[in-house]
């Protein structure tokens, strides 16, 4: 298999050839790519299997597939390419792949992402599976890129694994967040995603282990937020401490109690309160009137220019609203803990991040899995054959796929 410069190479290349360096954090985890070559027939669309049998009877041709998506995306081809590489190696065949963009590039709707050229007999049964490995990750990377770009000063933690349909999807989403984050760092200097919640995919973020401190279950086990913090500090004495503070509905009270118990960590900026208040109630000390008052003090134009009910809820509603975040920052500062950080979670998707960016909400970090694609039909990647034995041919309405192909083939 070859990925040629006519297309752009995966980044970062080790020697300009497009081959990833051995220690490249974006390399797939061991055992992540499924199915193996022997299992392809069982998992591919049956009409492709029948087509392969027909080609075997009447003779092979060299074909070129154009792969594209119907919405803007960030290009994340690596998992797909590595799977194709493994399958073609197992079959002992050579396939040419022309990437039209570099990994992490923005790509417009309908633009051919890449071309795959080789034996029709050996490629026809791969389409179902390589498209699965491309579309969703490209959309997730786009979402992660947008969130990081909108909030360049905020550190993000990928907490998507629990929302994924199995470990292969979790691999795809971690990779996507890392690629989108890296693109945001290059283009806007964003902090981006600094880690994720499990060990298996931590390498995508330059980490050896997942990040995180405590779930609600630990607080329930401990009997109080303070006791859970003490247990964690005793068990992991060298770690920074992020305390989940909504279990008892006393976000402010419990946060300040923990701060007073660990003043050294608070003063050193090594203590954080994680706000995860659910949408069924307001954060401690707030109601609709108080929420409006908080925003009036800190972002007086915010409510005057909101555009829909969802944005208004993000500003002044229940759960982890902008008002809740400003209120917590007020209480920490007034109590003498200006260096205690605020970690926000609970539904921080692209739209919510845009609202928080618009009013410069005082968030230090966001834990989120909401960069996962929201509308699954937008993740559908498509492949069309555009050449048979070097002769251009594509179904009516897809002629646009030929334009970039001509440029790729030009000397």
Buried (B, 14 or more C-beta within 10 A) or exposed (E): BEBBEBBBBBBBBEEEEBEBEEEBBBBBBEEBBBBEBEEBEEEBEEEBBEBBEEBEEEEEBBBBBBBBBBBBBBBBBBBBBBBBBBBBEEBEBEBBBBBBBBBBBBBEEBBBBBBBBBBBBBBBBBBBBBBBBBBBBBBBBBBBBBBBBBBBEBBBBBBBBEEBEEBBBBBBBBBBBBBBBBBBBEBEEBBBBBBBBBEBBBBBBEBEEBBBBBEEEBBEEBEBBBBBBBBBBEEEEEEBBBBBBBBBBBBBBBBBBBBEBBEEBBBEEBBBBBBBBEEEEBBBBBEEEBBBBBBEEBBEEBBEEBEEEEBBBBBBBBBBBBBBBBBBBBBBEEBBBEBBBBBBBBBBBBBBBBBBBBBBBBBBBBBBBBBBBEEEEBBBBBBBBBBBEEEBEBEEEBEEBBEBBEEBBEE
